[in-house]
Amino acid sequence: MRSVNGPDAAWYRGTRTRHEGQITAGGHSEDVTFVDAAADTALNDAIDRAYRTKYRHYAANIIDHITGTQARSTTIRVVPRHSTKD
């Protein structure tokens, strides 16, 4: 996951402060830990390829924005935190 608006985006700053949060999608919520992955070149390259494929019909400047240095510097892994409750 990355912040296409760079490190100044409020949600991204929150991940850097707390390193934990909750993701909700498709009616399911999961407690997660946010782990810095900006130095993972292979991961960043894979995310760039996915964005270029998904947004290939958009203008080049939009693709450059979401795959640029500012966005890549915010790449984080989202790791599920499994509950110990029964």
C-alpha positions as CSV (number, residue, x, y, z in Angstrom):
1,M,0.0,0.0,0.0
2,R,1.2,3.5,-0.6
3,S,0.1,7.1,-0.3
4,V,-0.2,8.5,-3.8
5,N,-0.2,12.0,-2.2
6,G,3.1,11.4,-0.5
7,P,4.2,11.5,3.1
8,D,2.1,14.5,4.0
9,A,-1.3,12.7,3.6
10,A,-3.1,12.5,7.0
11,W,-3.8,8.8,6.9
12,Y,-0.2,8.0,6.1
13,R,1.1,10.2,8.9
14,G,-1.2,8.2,11.2
15,T,0.3,4.9,10.2
16,R,3.8,6.3,11.0
17,T,2.6,7.5,14.4
18,R,0.6,4.4,15.5
19,H,1.9,1.6,13.3
20,E,-1.5,-0.1,13.8
21,G,-4.9,0.3,12.5
22,Q,-8.0,-1.4,11.1
23,I,-8.8,-2.0,7.4
24,T,-12.4,-2.6,6.3
25,A,-13.3,-4.0,2.9
26,G,-16.2,-5.9,1.6
27,G,-17.9,-5.9,5.0
28,H,-15.0,-7.5,6.8
29,S,-12.7,-5.6,9.2
30,E,-9.2,-6.7,10.1
31,D,-6.8,-5.3,12.7
32,V,-3.4,-4.6,11.0
33,T,0.1,-3.5,11.6
34,F,1.7,-1.1,9.1
35,V,5.3,-1.9,8.3
36,D,7.7,0.4,6.4
37,A,8.5,-1.2,3.0
38,A,9.8,1.8,1.0
39,A,13.2,0.3,0.7
40,D,11.8,-2.9,-0.9
41,T,12.6,-2.2,-4.6
42,A,10.9,-5.4,-5.9
43,L,7.7,-4.5,-4.1
44,N,7.8,-0.9,-5.3
45,D,8.4,-2.1,-8.9
46,A,5.5,-4.6,-8.6
47,I,3.1,-1.9,-7.3
48,D,4.2,0.5,-10.1
49,R,3.5,-2.2,-12.7
50,A,0.0,-2.8,-11.2
51,Y,-0.8,0.9,-11.2
52,R,0.4,1.3,-14.8
53,T,-1.8,-1.5,-15.8
54,K,-4.8,-0.4,-13.9
55,Y,-4.5,3.3,-14.9
56,R,-3.1,2.8,-18.4
57,H,-6.0,4.8,-20.0
58,Y,-5.2,7.9,-17.9
59,A,-2.8,10.7,-18.8
60,A,0.9,10.0,-18.2
61,N,1.2,12.7,-15.6
62,I,-1.3,10.9,-13.4
63,I,0.6,7.6,-13.7
64,D,3.8,9.4,-13.0
65,H,2.3,10.9,-9.8
66,I,1.2,7.5,-8.4
67,T,4.5,5.8,-9.3
68,G,6.8,8.7,-8.5
69,T,9.4,9.1,-5.8
70,Q,7.1,10.7,-3.3
71,A,4.6,7.9,-3.6
72,R,7.2,5.2,-3.6
73,S,8.7,6.6,-0.4
74,T,5.5,5.8,1.5
75,T,5.2,2.1,0.5
76,I,4.0,0.1,3.5
77,R,3.1,-3.5,4.1
78,V,-0.2,-4.2,5.8
79,V,0.2,-7.2,8.1
80,P,-2.9,-8.8,9.8
81,R,-2.8,-8.9,13.6
82,H,-4.5,-12.1,14.6
83,S,-6.7,-11.9,17.7
84,T,-5.9,-14.1,20.6
85,K,-9.5,-14.1,21.7
86,D,-11.5,-17.4,21.5
